[in-house]
Amino acid sequence: MGVTSRVQATAERFAKALDADDFTCAEEFLAPDCEYHIDGRLLVGTGQIINSYRNNSEWGQSVLDAVEFGSRVESVADNEVVISFTDRIKKGDLSHVFQCRQLLTIDERRELITRIQHQDVGGEREALQAFFDRCGITRRER
């Protein structure tokens, strides 16, 4: 298996584990000193990163009637992979689709993710907030 295909496979397996809320599996793809850059914050280490993903999922599932996570590889270049994440959510009769991206940097020798950069898609965060407002949901800070 070539470097590009190993890098892509690592990213895909990580994303699929997150889609399934399998945080134990997802943690296996993170380097111990992995950095996660999200919303101007820096989380370092598998514990902080996995807890962030877990807390976000648990919060969504506690306030929404349905939550479905999906992902796909958007691009691969050298040791970087862009994953597009799609959350399909529902509260009562209202539903919404939210999308974001994450740029993963992967150490191809260890086949571990060393850096994650969260990327908002234009207008998505505002549309999500408008959905929460219509549902009467107060969104907590990430």
C-alpha positions in Angstrom: 0.0 0.0 0.0 1.5 3.4 -1.0 1.9 6.3 1.3 -1.1 8.2 0.0 -3.4 5.2 0.3 -2.2 4.5 3.9 -2.7 8.2 4.8 -6.2 8.1 3.3 -7.1 4.8 5.0 -6.0 6.1 8.4 -8.2 9.3 7.9 -11.2 7.2 6.7 -11.0 4.8 9.6 -10.7 7.6 12.1 -13.7 9.5 10.6 -15.8 6.3 10.4 -15.1 5.6 14.1 -16.3 9.2 15.0 -19.4 8.6 12.8 -20.2 5.6 14.9 -19.4 7.3 18.2 -16.7 4.6 18.7 -14.3 6.9 20.6 -12.1 4.0 21.8 -11.4 3.1 18.2 -11.0 6.8 17.1 -8.4 7.3 19.9 -6.2 4.6 18.4 -5.6 6.8 15.3 -4.3 9.8 17.3 -0.7 10.4 18.1 -0.2 10.9 21.9 0.8 14.5 21.3 -1.8 15.2 18.6 -3.0 18.8 18.4 -6.6 19.7 17.7 -7.2 23.3 16.6 -10.9 24.3 16.9 -12.6 27.7 17.4 -9.4 29.4 18.4 -8.6 26.8 21.0 -5.8 24.2 21.1 -6.5 20.8 22.6 -3.4 18.6 23.0 -3.3 14.8 23.6 -5.7 12.0 22.9 -7.7 12.5 26.1 -8.6 16.1 25.5 -9.4 15.5 21.8 -11.5 12.5 22.3 -13.4 14.1 25.2 -14.2 17.1 22.9 -15.7 14.8 20.3 -17.5 12.7 22.9 -18.9 15.7 24.8 -20.2 17.3 21.5 -21.9 14.0 20.5 -23.4 13.4 23.9 -24.7 17.0 24.1 -26.3 16.7 20.7 -27.9 13.4 21.5 -29.2 14.8 24.8 -31.0 17.8 23.3 -32.0 16.5 19.8 -34.5 13.8 18.8 -32.2 12.3 16.1 -28.5 12.7 15.3 -26.8 11.0 12.4 -23.1 11.5 11.6 -21.5 10.9 8.3 -18.1 11.7 6.7 -16.2 11.4 3.4 -12.7 12.1 2.2 -12.7 15.4 0.3 -9.1 15.5 -0.7 -5.7 13.9 -0.1 -2.3 15.7 -0.7 0.9 14.1 0.6 0.3 13.5 4.4 -2.8 15.8 4.6 -6.4 14.7 4.2 -9.5 16.9 4.3 -12.6 15.1 5.7 -16.0 16.5 5.2 -18.3 15.8 8.1 -22.1 15.9 7.8 -24.5 15.9 10.8 -28.2 15.3 10.1 -30.2 16.4 13.1 -33.8 16.6 14.0 -35.9 18.1 16.8 -39.6 17.6 16.6 -40.8 18.3 13.1 -37.7 20.4 12.3 -34.5 19.0 10.7 -31.2 20.4 9.7 -28.0 19.3 7.9 -24.8 20.8 9.2 -21.4 20.4 7.5 -17.8 21.2 8.5 -14.4 20.0 7.4 -11.3 18.9 9.3 -7.8 18.9 7.9 -5.9 15.9 9.2 -2.1 15.8 9.2 -0.9 12.2 9.4 2.5 10.7 10.2 2.6 8.2 7.4 5.3 6.1 9.1 3.3 5.6 12.3 -0.1 5.9 10.5 -1.2 8.3 13.3 -2.9 11.7 13.1 -0.6 14.4 14.5 -2.8 17.5 13.9 -6.4 18.2 13.3 -7.6 21.6 12.1 -11.3 22.2 12.3 -12.6 24.3 9.4 -16.1 25.9 9.4 -17.9 26.0 6.1 -19.2 29.4 5.2 -22.7 30.1 6.7 -23.0 26.7 8.3 -22.4 27.7 11.9 -25.0 30.6 11.5 -27.5 28.2 9.9 -27.0 25.8 12.8 -27.6 28.5 15.4 -30.7 29.6 13.5 -32.0 26.0 13.7 -31.2 25.8 17.4 -33.1 29.1 17.9 -36.2 27.8 16.1 -36.1 24.7 18.3 -35.6 26.7 21.5 -32.2 25.1 22.2 -29.5 27.1 23.9 -26.2 25.9 22.5 -23.4 25.5 25.0 -19.9 26.7 24.2 -17.7 24.0 22.7 
